[in-house]
Amino acid sequence: MSDMITADLVDLDLSAETKEAAARALAERMVALGRVTDLDGFLADVAAREAQMPTGLDGGIGIPHCRSEHVTEPTLAFGRSAAGIDFGAADGPADLIFLIAAPAGADDAHLTILSSLARQLMNAEFTDALRSVGDAAAAAALIRGDEPAAGPEDSAAASEAASSEAAAGSTAPAPGASVDDASAPASGAPASEERPFRIVAVTSCPTGIAHTYMAAESLENAGREAGVEVVVETQGSAGFTRLDPAVIAEADGVIFAHDVPVREKDRFAGKPTVDVGVKAGINRPGELITEVRGKAERGEVTSGAPSGAGTPVERAGESGEGYGTKLRKWLMSGVSYMVPFVAAGGLLIALGFAIGGYKIKSAPSVMDHFVWTQTDSWAALMFQIGAVAFGFLVPVLAGYIAYGMADRPGLVPGFVGGMIASTISAGFLGGLVAGLLAGGVVMAIQKINIPPVLRGIMPVVVIPLISSAIVGFLMFVVVGKPIASAQKGMTDWLNGLSGSNALLLGALLGLMMCFDLGGPVNKVAYTFATAGIAVSNPSDSAMKIMAAVMAAGMVPPLAMALATTVRGKLFTQTERENGKAAWVLGASFISEGAIPFAAADPLRVIPSAMVGGAITGSLSMLFGATLRAPHGGIFVVPLIGNAFLYLIAIAVGVCVSTALVVVLKGMRKPAPGAVGAGTADGTAAATAEAKQPVAA
């Protein structure tokens, strides 16, 4: 870690008052050393990671981190705050802040070192030494694991911490060692003739740099204290080494502490299982061990099938969530996998129309007729490739809804059901129903107690065969025809929209797009719009709806950018910097550009954005603007029908939102020089709403 942190990257008197200001102060040190090339771009990546899940940990630790294309080499900066900074931990503010910056393509060796630091943070002696160290060089040496220069008691503290960790038999990998060397059991339990309780665990987080390894260390430490053997598979950014099948077979229980899907989860089926988010693995490992032991004593196990129920999406992040929340996450699982097909296919079709005109729809197959020098041939090629991509939309939607419910066994019946929905013209409604049916059927099969001799063929033969047959029967014979009729009715209704009905629909879609800036309500509006154009010959009404949705989604970031420009004194320095990036994000139809403003002041920003979005949506419908592409912002203006009036609609909405937010902010007295003012209005709530990225 010698090249990863130096004394220049340490601030022992960090004066920042908010996590944003802390990240900026530490990032500026990285910029000064040439480790970060674009300060604002890097901070935007840090904020995006923070929006997925707060990075505060119990024990006074904050670990903002991200992968970013603006990072030139893996870098770690450390700050110590006397007052403490709120990073979202349950036990209060953090006084030890570690900003971890990894390049987008960081190599495994450097990520292994970062994971080693994450494990060290679970060592109380290590963090105590950091709180008492007196100079930056000694702090950097302590974090690197070096022997500090002889002298002050700070050096002694660092050495003592390192010695204590070694004496304790810590399972943290040494710098340069494989991350998953820690897969050896945490066998610090007292020797006993009785076989100890054995647990295998998997930890993972969205970035795979910090929480993954901290949860692993925490579980291993708790296992030693409880006299339990704990073996952890860390599925981090540096890859992962699969646990020995023999170790899994001998385990008495399983703990999943993860915020992204567990890879190859079927290896752990048939055992008592506790499934939680990764922060639970860090903050309450002892409770998880007690819970899994209790399940083992009661004989509670997951499905006998090799791929048990209780997938990452079914568990919905934390225990205790209702079926409404789970249903939303199942549906969002399908939508998230479908959106890239919508974007690629829609843009290709739109480009085909832009180059060759709408007559391209009737062009012969490019396999039979393609002339390299003819523009129409290239236009037809783009259109036909896009049409093929669109053909996958409903099967992918259904397949990945089923995957979200039942893991990999749900894919086959989900795709089969989705393809049947396309065949019988049941459209997206059919895809939604097919995915839910497929996932439900597989989950029901998985609950059947299967003899061990048959478990090997269940995921390969039995589950795909039975579930596909059941889903196919239901789609063809039972529910397919009513759904197809409902889909046709909705299409006819859209085609018949005119006058005030169209204006009201545009306003409603605008409100939804601006309500949670990429959350579930935004996703519903976006999916509704893309469903209409996801055919080779969309109706005029469907293209109007797509245009209204994209226009409204551009309003919030553009309005915040304009507000910070015309009345900068109403915003903090951080917000003014975010406003510069919001110009580009808004113009590109990336609504996340408004999230920092909504998080800091939701009661003023969100209503203002919703009003402007509703006006823009209505005006877009009134002007008859159409859009064949599902994304692109101003970069697809040539593909927009009535483009000039369309831009006018966006401008009007932006001006209205800007005026409202300026007036509302001007009604309260800002705290001079405060960074991140307005957080008292509900930062946590707004951040929770902003966790989902925009569907676009």
C-alpha positions in Angstrom: 0.0 0.0 0.0 3.1 2.2 -0.1 2.1 4.0 -3.2 -1.6 4.2 -2.2 -1.4 6.6 0.7 1.2 9.1 1.7 1.3 11.9 4.3 0.0 14.3 1.7 -3.2 12.3 1.6 -3.8 12.6 5.4 -5.8 15.3 7.1 -5.8 14.9 10.9 -7.8 18.1 11.4 -10.6 17.6 8.9 -12.9 20.6 9.4 -15.7 19.6 7.0 -19.2 19.6 8.4 -20.9 17.3 5.9 -20.0 14.1 4.1 -20.0 16.0 0.8 -17.6 18.6 2.1 -15.4 15.8 3.6 -15.2 13.9 0.3 -14.3 17.1 -1.5 -11.6 18.1 1.0 -10.0 14.6 0.7 -10.5 14.4 -3.1 -8.7 17.8 -3.5 -5.6 16.2 -2.0 -5.9 13.4 -4.6 -6.2 16.0 -7.4 -3.1 17.8 -6.1 -1.1 14.6 -6.4 -2.4 13.8 -9.9 -4.3 10.8 -8.6 -7.7 12.3 -9.7 -8.1 14.1 -13.0 -11.6 15.6 -12.7 -12.6 16.7 -9.2 -16.3 17.2 -10.0 -16.6 14.1 -12.1 -15.0 12.0 -9.4 -17.2 13.5 -6.6 -20.3 12.7 -8.8 -19.2 9.1 -8.8 -18.7 9.1 -5.1 -22.2 10.7 -4.6 -23.7 8.0 -6.9 -22.2 5.3 -4.8 -23.4 7.0 -1.6 -26.9 7.1 -3.0 -27.0 3.3 -3.3 -26.2 2.8 0.3 -24.8 5.1 3.1 -21.2 4.3 3.8 -21.2 5.1 7.5 -20.3 2.2 9.8 -20.8 1.7 13.5 -17.8 2.7 15.5 -17.3 6.1 14.1 -16.1 5.2 10.6 -17.0 6.6 7.2 -15.8 5.0 4.0 -16.9 6.9 1.0 -15.6 5.0 -2.0 -16.2 4.4 -5.7 -14.7 3.2 -9.0 -14.3 6.1 -11.4 -12.8 6.7 -14.8 -11.4 10.0 -13.3 -9.0 8.0 -11.0 -5.5 7.4 -12.4 -4.4 4.9 -9.8 -5.8 3.3 -6.7 -5.6 5.9 -3.9 -6.6 6.2 -0.3 -7.0 9.5 1.6 -7.7 9.6 5.4 -9.3 12.4 7.4 -9.9 12.7 11.2 -12.8 14.9 12.3 -13.0 16.2 15.9 -16.7 17.1 15.6 -17.7 14.0 13.7 -19.5 13.9 10.3 -22.8 12.1 9.6 -22.3 9.3 7.1 -25.6 7.5 7.9 -24.4 5.1 10.6 -26.9 4.1 13.2 -24.7 4.9 16.1 -23.9 8.5 15.1 -21.3 10.5 13.2 -18.0 9.3 12.0 -14.6 10.7 13.1 -12.4 8.5 11.0 -13.1 9.0 7.3 -11.4 7.0 4.5 -11.9 8.1 0.9 -11.1 5.1 -1.4 -10.7 5.8 -5.1 -10.3 3.0 -7.5 -9.8 3.3 -11.3 -12.6 1.9 -13.4 -10.3 -0.9 -14.4 -8.3 -1.4 -11.2 -6.2 -4.5 -11.2 -6.7 -7.2 -8.7 -3.6 -6.6 -6.6 -4.5 -3.1 -5.7 -8.1 -4.0 -4.9 -6.8 -6.8 -2.7 -4.8 -4.1 -0.7 -8.0 -2.0 -0.4 -9.9 -5.0 0.8 -7.1 -5.6 3.4 -7.7 -2.1 4.8 -11.4 -2.8 4.9 -10.7 -5.8 7.1 -8.4 -3.8 9.3 -11.2 -1.3 10.1 -12.9 -4.1 12.1 -9.9 -4.2 14.4 -10.6 -1.8 17.4 -6.9 -1.5 18.2 -6.2 -0.3 14.7 -8.9 2.4 14.8 -7.9 3.4 18.3 -4.3 3.9 17.1 -5.6 6.1 14.3 -7.5 8.2 16.8 -4.4 8.8 18.9 -1.7 9.2 16.2 -0.2 12.7 16.2 1.2 13.4 12.7 0.3 12.6 9.1 3.3 10.5 8.3 2.7 8.2 11.2 -0.9 7.9 10.3 -0.1 7.0 6.7 2.5 4.4 7.9 0.0 2.9 10.2 -2.6 2.5 7.5 0.0 1.1 5.1 1.0 -1.4 7.7 4.6 -0.1 7.7 6.8 0.2 10.8 6.7 4.0 11.4 10.0 5.8 12.0 11.2 5.4 15.5 10.4 8.2 17.8 7.1 9.5 19.2 4.6 7.4 21.0 2.5 7.5 17.9 4.9 5.1 16.3 4.7 2.9 19.3 0.9 3.0 19.1 1.0 2.0 15.5 3.4 -0.9 16.2 1.4 -2.0 19.1 -1.8 -2.1 17.0 -0.1 -4.1 14.3 1.4 -6.5 16.8 -2.0 -6.9 18.5 -3.6 -7.8 15.2 -0.9 -10.4 14.4 -1.2 -11.9 17.9 -5.0 -12.2 17.5 -4.5 -14.3 14.5 -6.5 -12.0 12.3 -7.6 -13.5 9.0 -7.1 -10.2 7.1 -5.0 -10.9 4.0 -1.6 -9.3 4.0 -0.9 -6.7 1.3 -0.5 -8.6 -2.0 -2.1 -11.8 -0.8 -5.2 -13.2 -2.3 -8.4 -11.7 -0.9 -9.9 -15.1 -0.5 -7.1 -16.6 1.5 -9.5 -15.8 4.3 -11.6 -18.8 3.2 -9.8 -20.8 5.9 -12.1 -21.3 8.9 -12.0 -18.7 11.6 -10.9 -21.3 14.1 -10.0 -19.3 17.0 -12.5 -21.1 19.2 -11.2 -23.0 22.2 -10.3 -26.6 21.5 -13.1 -29.0 22.2 -13.8 -32.7 21.6 -17.2 -31.7 20.4 -17.4 -30.7 16.7 -17.9 -26.9 16.6 -20.9 -25.4 14.7 -19.7 -24.5 11.2 -21.0 -21.6 9.1 -20.2 -20.7 5.5 -20.9 -17.1 4.5 -20.9 -14.9 1.3 -20.4 -11.2 1.5 -20.7 -8.7 -1.4 -21.6 -5.0 -2.0 -22.2 -2.9 -5.1 -18.7 -1.6 -5.4 -17.0 -4.7 -4.0 -14.2 -2.7 -2.4 -15.0 -2.0 1.3 -18.2 -3.4 2.8 -17.6 -6.8 1.2 -14.4 -7.4 3.2 -15.5 -5.6 6.4 -18.5 -7.8 6.6 -16.3 -10.8 6.2 -13.9 -9.7 8.9 -16.8 -8.9 11.3 -18.4 -12.3 10.8 -15.0 -14.1 11.3 -14.3 -12.2 14.5 -17.8 -12.8 15.9 -17.4 -16.5 15.0 -14.2 -16.7 17.0 -15.9 -15.1 20.0 -18.8 -17.5 19.8 -16.7 -20.6 19.3 -18.1 -21.1 15.8 -16.1 -21.9 12.6 -16.9 -19.3 10.0 -15.6 -19.5 6.4 -16.3 -16.5 4.2 -16.4 -16.2 0.4 -15.9 -12.6 -0.5 -17.4 -11.8 -3.9 -15.6 -8.5 -4.4 -14.2 -6.5 -7.2 -11.0 -8.5 -7.2 -13.0 -11.6 -8.2 -13.7 -14.4 -5.9 -12.5 -17.9 -5.1 -15.2 -20.4 -4.7 -15.4 -22.2 -1.4 -14.4 -25.8 -1.5 -17.5 -27.9 -2.0 -16.5 -30.1 0.8 -16.4 -27.1 3.2 -19.9 -26.1 2.1 -21.1 -29.7 2.5 -19.9 -29.9 6.1 -21.4 -26.5 7.0 -24.3 -26.4 9.5 -25.6 -23.1 8.3 -25.2 -20.3 5.7 -25.1 -16.5 6.0 -25.6 -14.3 3.0 -24.6 -10.6 3.7 -25.0 -8.9 0.4 -26.4 -6.1 -1.6 -25.8 -7.6 -5.1 -26.9 -11.1 -6.2 -24.9 -13.9 -4.8 -23.1 -15.7 -7.6 -23.7 -19.4 -7.9 -26.1 -19.4 -5.0 -27.3 -22.9 -5.7 -24.2 -24.3 -4.1 -25.6 -23.4 -0.7 -29.1 -24.8 -1.0 -30.6 -27.2 1.5 -29.1 -25.6 4.6 -30.4 -23.2 7.3 -29.8 -19.8 5.8 -29.9 -16.2 7.0 -30.1 -13.7 4.2 -29.5 -10.0 5.0 -27.8 -6.8 3.6 -24.1 -6.4 3.8 -24.3 -3.7 6.5 -26.0 -6.2 8.8 -23.0 -8.4 8.4 -20.8 -5.6 9.6 -22.9 -4.2 12.4 -24.6 -7.3 14.0 -22.6 -10.4 13.1 -23.2 -12.0 16.5 -27.0 -11.8 16.0 -26.7 -13.4 12.5 -24.7 -16.3 13.9 -27.2 -16.8 16.7 -30.1 -16.7 14.2 -28.6 -19.3 11.9 -27.8 -21.6 14.8 -31.4 -21.2 15.9 -32.7 -22.2 12.5 -30.4 -25.2 12.5 -31.7 -26.3 15.8 -35.3 -26.0 14.6 -34.5 -27.8 11.3 -35.4 -24.8 9.1 -33.6 -25.1 5.7 -33.9 -23.6 2.3 -35.4 -25.4 -0.6 -34.1 -28.9 -1.2 -33.5 -28.0 -4.8 -30.0 -26.9 -5.6 -31.1 -23.3 -6.2 -33.1 -22.4 -3.2 -35.7 -19.8 -2.9 -34.9 -16.7 -1.1 -32.9 -15.0 -3.9 -31.4 -11.6 -3.4 -34.4 -9.9 -5.0 -36.9 -12.0 -3.1 -35.3 -11.1 0.2 -35.7 -7.4 -0.8 -32.5 -6.3 0.9 -33.5 -6.8 4.5 -35.8 -9.1 6.4 -39.3 -7.9 7.2 -40.1 -6.2 3.9 -43.7 -6.8 2.7 -44.7 -8.5 -0.5 -45.6 -5.1 -2.0 -41.9 -4.1 -1.7 -40.8 -7.5 -3.1 -43.2 -7.2 -6.0 -41.8 -3.8 -6.9 -38.2 -5.1 -6.8 -39.1 -8.2 -8.9 -40.6 -6.0 -11.5 -37.7 -3.5 -11.4 -35.3 -6.5 -11.9 -37.0 -7.3 -15.2 -37.2 -3.6 -16.3 -33.5 -3.0 -15.5 -32.4 -5.8 -17.8 -34.9 -4.8 -20.5 -33.9 -1.1 -20.7 -30.6 -1.7 -22.6 -32.5 -3.5 -25.3 -35.0 -0.6 -25.5 -32.1 1.9 -25.8 -30.1 0.0 -28.4 -33.1 -1.1 -30.5 -34.9 2.2 -30.2 -31.9 4.4 -31.2 -31.0 2.1 -34.1 -34.6 2.2 -35.4 -34.7 6.0 -35.0 -31.4 6.4 -36.8 -32.7 4.2 -39.6 -35.8 6.5 -39.9 -33.6 9.6 -39.8 -31.3 8.4 -42.6 -33.8 6.7 -44.8 -37.2 8.0 -43.9 -40.2 6.0 -42.8 -40.3 4.0 -46.0 -37.5 2.0 -44.5 -40.1 -0.1 -42.7 -41.0 -1.8 -45.9 -37.5 -2.3 -47.3 -36.4 -5.9 -48.2 -34.2 -7.8 -45.9 -30.6 -6.6 -46.0 -29.5 -10.2 -46.4 -31.2 -10.2 -49.9 -30.4 -6.6 -50.9 -27.5 -4.5 -49.4 -25.5 -2.0 -51.4 -22.5 -0.6 -49.6 -22.7 2.8 -51.3 -26.4 3.3 -50.8 -27.7 5.3 -47.8 -31.0 3.5 -47.9 -29.2 0.2 -47.4 -27.5 1.4 -44.3 -30.7 2.9 -43.0 -32.5 -0.4 -43.6 -29.7 -2.3 -41.8 -30.0 -0.1 -38.7 -33.8 -0.4 -38.7 -33.7 -4.2 -39.0 -31.1 -4.7 -36.3 -33.1 -2.4 -34.0 -36.3 -4.4 -34.8 -34.5 -7.6 -33.9 -33.3 -6.1 -30.6 -36.9 -5.0 -29.9 -38.0 -8.5 -30.4 -36.2 -9.5 -27.2 -38.0 -6.9 -25.0 -40.9 -9.0 -23.7 -39.0 -12.2 -23.3 -36.1 -10.4 -21.4 -38.6 -8.6 -19.2 -40.4 -11.8 -18.3 -37.2 -13.9 -17.9 -35.6 -11.5 -15.5 -38.7 -10.9 -13.4 -38.6 -14.7 -12.9 -34.9 -14.5 -12.3 -35.4 -11.9 -9.6 -37.9 -14.2 -7.9 -36.3 -17.6 -8.3 -32.7 -17.1 -9.4 -31.4 -18.9 -12.4 -34.0 -21.7 -12.5 -36.6 -19.0 -13.3 -34.9 -17.9 -16.5 -36.1 -20.7 -18.8 -39.8 -20.6 -17.9 -39.6 -16.8 -17.8 -38.2 -16.5 -21.3 -40.6 -19.1 -22.6 -43.6 -17.3 -21.1 -42.3 -14.0 -22.4 -41.9 -15.4 -26.0 -45.5 -16.8 -25.8 -46.7 -13.3 -24.7 -45.1 -11.9 -27.8 -46.5 -14.6 -30.0 -50.1 -14.1 -28.9 -49.7 -10.2 -29.0 -50.1 -9.9 -25.2 -47.3 -7.3 -25.2 -45.8 -6.0 -22.0 -48.7 -6.8 -19.8 -48.3 -10.4 -20.9 -44.6 -10.3 -20.2 -45.2 -9.0 -16.7 -47.7 -11.8 -16.0 -45.5 -14.4 -17.6 -42.5 -13.4 -15.5 -44.5 -13.5 -12.2 -46.1 -16.8 -13.1 -42.7 -18.3 -14.0 -41.1 -17.1 -10.8 -44.0 -18.3 -8.7 -44.1 -21.8 -10.3 -40.4 -22.3 -9.8 -40.5 -21.1 -6.2 -43.4 -23.5 -5.6 -41.4 -26.4 -7.1 -38.3 -25.4 -5.0 -40.3 -25.8 -1.8 -40.9 -29.5 -2.5 -38.7 -31.8 -0.4 -36.6 -33.6 -3.0 -34.6 -36.8 -2.2 -30.9 -36.1 -2.3 -30.3 -38.5 -5.2 -32.5 -36.3 -7.5 -31.1 -32.9 -6.5 -28.4 -32.9 -9.2 -30.9 -33.1 -12.1 -33.4 -30.6 -10.6 -32.0 -27.3 -12.0 -31.0 -28.8 -15.4 -33.9 -31.0 -16.3 -36.8 -31.2 -13.8 -37.4 -27.5 -12.9 -37.0 -26.2 -16.5 -39.3 -29.0 -17.9 -42.1 -28.8 -15.4 -42.1 -25.0 -15.0 -42.0 -24.3 -18.8 -44.9 -26.7 -19.3 -47.0 -25.1 -16.6 -46.3 -21.5 -17.7 -46.9 -22.4 -21.3 -50.2 -23.9 -20.5 -51.3 -20.9 -18.4 -50.2 -18.4 -21.1 -51.7 -20.2 -24.1 -54.9 -21.6 -22.5 -55.8 -19.6 -19.4 -54.6 -16.0 -19.1 -53.1 -15.2 -22.5 -56.3 -14.2 -24.4 -57.6 -11.9 -21.7 -54.2 -10.2 -21.4 -54.0 -9.8 -25.1 -57.4 -8.2 -25.1 -56.4 -5.8 -22.3 -53.2 -4.9 -24.2 -55.2 -4.1 -27.3 -57.7 -2.0 -25.3 -54.8 0.0 -23.8 -53.3 0.5 -27.3 -56.6 1.6 -28.7 -57.1 4.0 -25.8 -53.7 5.6 -26.4 -54.4 5.9 -30.1 -57.6 7.7 -29.3 -56.1 10.3 -27.0 -56.7 13.9 -28.0 -57.4 17.3 -26.6 -57.7 17.6 -22.8 -57.1 13.9 -22.2 -53.7 14.1 -23.9 -52.8 17.2 -21.9 -53.8 15.5 -18.6 -51.8 12.4 -19.5 -48.7 14.6 -20.3 -49.0 16.3 -17.0 -49.4 13.1 -15.1 -46.3 11.6 -16.8 -44.4 14.8 -16.1 -45.3 14.6 -12.4 -44.2 11.0 -12.2 -40.9 11.6 -13.9 -40.0 14.4 -11.5 -41.3 12.9 -8.3 -38.4 10.6 -7.3 -35.8 11.3 -10.0 -35.1 7.7 -11.0 -37.0 5.9 -8.3 -39.9 3.4 -8.8 -42.5 6.1 -9.7 -40.1 7.5 -12.4 -39.5 3.9 -13.6 -43.2 3.3 -14.1 -43.6 6.3 -16.3 -40.5 5.6 -18.3 -41.5 1.9 -18.8 -45.0 2.9 -19.8 -43.5 5.2 -22.5 -41.0 2.7 -23.8 -43.6 0.0 -24.0 -45.5 2.0 -26.5 -42.6 2.5 -28.9 -41.1 -1.0 -28.4 -42.7 -2.2 -31.7 -41.6 -2.0 -35.3 -44.5 0.4 -36.1 -45.5 2.5 -33.0 -48.5 4.7 -33.1 -48.4 8.4 -33.2 -49.8 8.6 -29.6 -47.1 6.3 -28.3 -44.4 8.5 -29.8 -46.0 11.6 -28.3 -45.9 9.9 -24.9 -42.2 9.0 -25.3 -41.5 12.6 -26.2 -43.4 14.0 -23.2 -41.6 11.6 -20.8 -38.1 12.5 -22.0 -38.9 16.2 -22.0 -40.2 16.1 -18.4 -37.2 14.0 -17.2 -34.8 16.7 -18.5 -36.4 19.5 -16.5 -35.2 18.9 -12.9 -31.4 18.9 -13.6 -31.6 21.7 -16.1 -33.7 23.8 -13.7 -31.3 23.3 -10.8 -28.4 24.2 -13.1 -30.2 27.4 -14.2 -31.1 28.3 -10.6 -27.5 28.0 -9.4 -26.5 30.2 -12.3 -29.0 33.0 -11.8 -29.2 33.0 -8.0 -26.0 31.3 -6.9 -26.1 32.9 -3.4 -29.1 30.7 -2.5 -26.9 27.6 -2.9 -23.9 26.2 -1.2 -20.5 26.0 -2.9 -21.0 22.3 -3.4 -24.4 22.8 -4.9 -23.0 25.4 -7.3 -20.4 23.0 -8.5 -23.1 20.3 -8.9 -25.0 22.8 -10.9 -22.3 22.9 -13.6 -22.5 19.2 -14.1 -26.3 19.3 -14.1 -26.3 21.2 -17.4 -24.8 18.3 -19.2 -26.7 15.6 -17.3 -30.0 17.3 -17.9 -29.3 17.9 -21.6 -28.5 14.1 -21.8 -31.8 13.1 -20.1 -30.1 11.9 -16.9 -32.3 12.9 -14.1 -29.7 12.0 -11.4 -28.3 15.5 -12.0 -30.9 16.9 -9.7 -30.5 14.3 -6.9 -27.9 16.3 -4.8 -30.3 19.2 -4.7 -33.3 17.1 -3.9 -31.4 15.3 -1.1 -30.3 18.6 0.4 -33.6 20.4 0.2 -36.4 18.0 -0.8 -39.4 20.1 0.3 -38.4 23.0 -2.0 -36.7 21.2 -4.9 -39.0 18.3 -5.6 -42.3 20.2 -5.7 -40.7 22.8 -8.0 -39.4 20.1 -10.3 -42.8 18.4 -10.4 -44.6 21.5 -11.4 -42.1 22.3 -14.2 -42.2 18.6 -15.4 -46.0 18.6 -15.5 -46.1 21.8 -17.6 -43.4 20.4 -20.0 -45.3 17.1 -20.4 -48.5 18.9 -21.2 -47.0 21.3 -23.6 -45.1 18.5 -25.4 -48.4 16.7 -25.9 -50.2 19.9 -26.9 -47.5 20.7 -29.5 -47.7 17.1 -30.9 -44.0 16.4 -30.5 -43.1 12.8 -31.3 -40.0 10.7 -30.4 -39.0 7.3 -31.8 -35.9 7.0 -29.6 -36.2 6.0 -25.9 -33.2 8.1 -24.8 -30.7 10.7 -25.9 -31.8 14.1 -24.7 -30.8 17.0 -27.0 -28.6 14.6 -28.9 -31.6 13.1 -30.6 -33.3 16.4 -31.5 -33.0 15.6 -35.3 -35.2 12.5 -34.6 -37.9 14.5 -32.8 -41.1 15.6 -34.6 -41.9 19.3 -34.1 -38.4 19.7 -32.6 -38.6 23.5 -32.2 -41.8 23.4 -30.2 -40.5 20.5 -28.2 -37.5 22.6 -27.1 -39.8 25.4 -26.2 -41.8 23.0 -24.0 -38.6 22.0 -22.2 -37.5 25.6 -21.8 -40.9 26.7 -20.3 -40.8 23.9 -17.7 -37.2 24.6 -16.8 -38.0 28.3 -16.3 -41.0 27.6 -14.2 -39.1 25.1 -12.0 -36.2 27.6 -11.7 -38.5 30.4 -10.6 -40.3 28.3 -8.0 -37.1 26.9 -6.4 -35.6 30.4 -6.3 -38.7 31.8 -4.7 -39.1 29.0 -2.2 -35.4 29.1 -1.2 -35.5 32.9 -1.0 -38.3 32.6 1.6 -35.9 31.1 4.1 -32.7 32.7 5.4 -29.7 30.6 4.2 -27.0 29.8 6.7 -24.0 31.9 5.5 -21.2 29.7 4.4 -22.9 26.5 5.5 -22.1 23.5 3.4 -25.0 21.3 2.5 -27.6 23.6 4.1 -31.1 22.4 4.1 -30.3 18.8 5.2 -32.6 19.1 8.1 -35.5 19.2 5.7 -35.2 15.5 5.1 -32.0 14.4 3.5 -32.4 10.8 4.5 -35.8 10.5 3.0 -34.8 12.1 -0.2 -31.7 10.0 -0.5 -33.8 6.8 0.0 -36.1 7.9 -2.8 -33.1 8.6 -5.1 -31.4 5.2 -4.7 -32.7 3.8 -8.0 -31.0 5.1 -11.1 -33.1 6.7 -13.7 -34.6 4.1 -16.0 -33.3 6.1 -18.9 
